[in-house]
Amino acid sequence: MLPPHGRRFILALLLSLLATVWSSSSALAGQDVLHLYSGAGLRQPVEELVQLFQKETGLQVRIEFAGSGQLLARYQASGQGDVFLPGSHFYTDKLKEKDQVVWSKPVVLHVPVVGFPKAGRVEIHAFADLAKPGIRVGLGDPKAMALGRTAEDILAASGLGDRIRANTVVRGATVKQLVLYLLKGDVDAAIVARADVFQNQDKLGMLEIDPSWYKPEIVTVAVLRASRQVEKAQELARFLSSPQAVETFGRYGFLPVK
Amino acid sequence: MIRPGAAMGGLLALPLMVFGLLVAGVVLALATQVAPAGLWQALRAEETLFALRFSLEVSAGAMCLAIPLGIASAYFMSRRDFPGKRFLDALLDLPLVMPPLIAGVGLLFLLGRQILGEPLARLGLELVFTPLGAVAAQAFIATPIIMRNAKAAFESVDPGFQETAMVLGLGPWRVFFQINLPLAGRSIAAGVILAWARTMGEFGATLMVAGATRLHTETLPVAVYLNLASGELGIAVSCALVLLAVCFGVLVCLRFLAAGRGVKKRSLTWPRSA
């Protein structure tokens, strides 16, 4: 048995836990809060933009960051949410097929590049270097990651697919996972998003990839059918695709849609 | 067996029912997401079978590391006092409170190229991005669970047995293997089962250290994640159900095995007011 002060301590702990849970759940239950599903790779610009949006309009936005596919599954399972901003139009298209999109607009391009550590074990000068023996390549899972799918197209178009696949030591489930492997030098090169390399310019270098080898993923914003506050949701979606937003995305290495 | 008062029995059965229904509800909600035909197809898919086999192998490998590590450390900690023991004790609990993803990132940094990767590679030991890495990650998660249980078990063994054995001339190794280990065995086994179940469901640490390469380092939880991430809810849920079914089967079997050894359960009585 615990001594009395120990029991009192535990009781106090439990009570404060309950209070925290209660206060946070009542805050979350707020009606006016817009729920934004955002691709995890867009975090920095989206956080900046949403702060600005909240200041300008007084509306509250709750952002859920995760892999785009996972967010899609979350929306489909819960049937809740207002705005969807995945890293690729692939996911908004999937929702359009199911008539779950009220309004949508392309925002910026999510361009793949070959990223490599600047102080790496080997030097990467051309795309063909990925096929050299002994190079450790990281790629995204072709089903789970938008850029994993793009990477497959790139491999096929480059004509070096088999040799690069043979050099592939790891597949990532998210692009940030691959970036981490690059930063730590655990892979010599990886196909990642331009924005990721851009945001780590001090440590990572990049090689552009021939644009004819792939279809760029387009970051697309969509107002969801399930939204109970469509007008406010549309206001947020318009803001996230405005010229001002494109400029903000640009500062984080995303290219405008041509 | 003593019958409880109806009031107390009812009062205690209620939380049991609530929680039991919650767990059953979660499993049923998952199971009803997939049509039987789809489930059957997913069960026979190469990816599912690979992930199941790989999960079992990796968790078995992790237990091979975690059991001796956990039990030996626990025995030492329960039988010796030394400066900084409390500090070390708390330190060894850290993997329990670390989010597995962070444990994985930490292991990746430690085992990766920049720190231990090169020397280990020279010894022929490639851990990052390999099945061995998954074993190491899961052992890291499992060891403290085993240690925690084993330490409590060793501490609860009446020191009188040990003293008697030593007076009768048993050496320290035989005291361990013939007295302390058997007496603490049941609780240690419970900890091992808990740790094993934990490794089967482990995701974050495995993902970071071994990567998510399909048909290479793909455990069942990784398969669940990859398919969930690609919006393939059906396959994801099927893999999850396989994981749950296998673990449930093993857990039930272990309980029957433990019960079958003829240990009389003295705890099956209600506390009686004098």
HADDOCK unambig.tbl for C-alpha pairs under 7 A between the chains (distance, minus, plus):
assign (segid A and resid 67 and name CA) (segid B and resid 229 and name CA) 6.59 0.50 0.50
assign (segid A and resid 69 and name CA) (segid B and resid 229 and name CA) 4.36 0.50 0.50
assign (segid A and resid 69 and name CA) (segid B and resid 230 and name CA) 4.87 0.50 0.50
assign (segid A and resid 69 and name CA) (segid B and resid 231 and name CA) 5.32 0.50 0.50
assign (segid A and resid 70 and name CA) (segid B and resid 228 and name CA) 5.85 0.50 0.50
assign (segid A and resid 70 and name CA) (segid B and resid 229 and name CA) 4.28 0.50 0.50
assign (segid A and resid 70 and name CA) (segid B and resid 230 and name CA) 6.91 0.50 0.50
assign (segid A and resid 70 and name CA) (segid B and resid 231 and name CA) 6.53 0.50 0.50
assign (segid A and resid 72 and name CA) (segid B and resid 231 and name CA) 6.58 0.50 0.50
assign (segid A and resid 73 and name CA) (segid B and resid 228 and name CA) 6.74 0.50 0.50
assign (segid A and resid 73 and name CA) (segid B and resid 231 and name CA) 5.41 0.50 0.50
assign (segid A and resid 143 and name CA) (segid B and resid 230 and name CA) 5.30 0.50 0.50
assign (segid A and resid 144 and name CA) (segid B and resid 226 and name CA) 5.23 0.50 0.50
assign (segid A and resid 144 and name CA) (segid B and resid 227 and name CA) 6.57 0.50 0.50
assign (segid A and resid 144 and name CA) (segid B and resid 229 and name CA) 4.86 0.50 0.50
assign (segid A and resid 144 and name CA) (segid B and resid 230 and name CA) 4.24 0.50 0.50
assign (segid A and resid 169 and name CA) (segid B and resid 129 and name CA) 6.66 0.50 0.50
assign (segid A and resid 170 and name CA) (segid B and resid 129 and name CA) 5.86 0.50 0.50
assign (segid A and resid 170 and name CA) (segid B and resid 211 and name CA) 5.74 0.50 0.50
assign (segid A and resid 170 and name CA) (segid B and resid 213 and name CA) 5.79 0.50 0.50
assign (segid A and resid 171 and name CA) (segid B and resid 211 and name CA) 5.90 0.50 0.50
assign (segid A and resid 171 and name CA) (segid B and resid 212 and name CA) 5.29 0.50 0.50
assign (segid A and resid 171 and name CA) (segid B and resid 213 and name CA) 4.56 0.50 0.50
assign (segid A and resid 172 and name CA) (segid B and resid 211 and name CA) 5.81 0.50 0.50
assign (segid A and resid 172 and name CA) (segid B and resid 212 and name CA) 5.35 0.50 0.50
assign (segid A and resid 172 and name CA) (segid B and resid 213 and name CA) 6.99 0.50 0.50
assign (segid A and resid 173 and name CA) (segid B and resid 212 and name CA) 5.92 0.50 0.50
assign (segid A and resid 173 and name CA) (segid B and resid 226 and name CA) 6.55 0.50 0.50
assign (segid A and resid 184 and name CA) (segid B and resid 114 and name CA) 6.74 0.50 0.50
assign (segid A and resid 185 and name CA) (segid B and resid 113 and name CA) 6.35 0.50 0.50
assign (segid A and resid 186 and name CA) (segid B and resid 112 and name CA) 6.08 0.50 0.50
assign (segid A and resid 186 and name CA) (segid B and resid 113 and name CA) 5.65 0.50 0.50
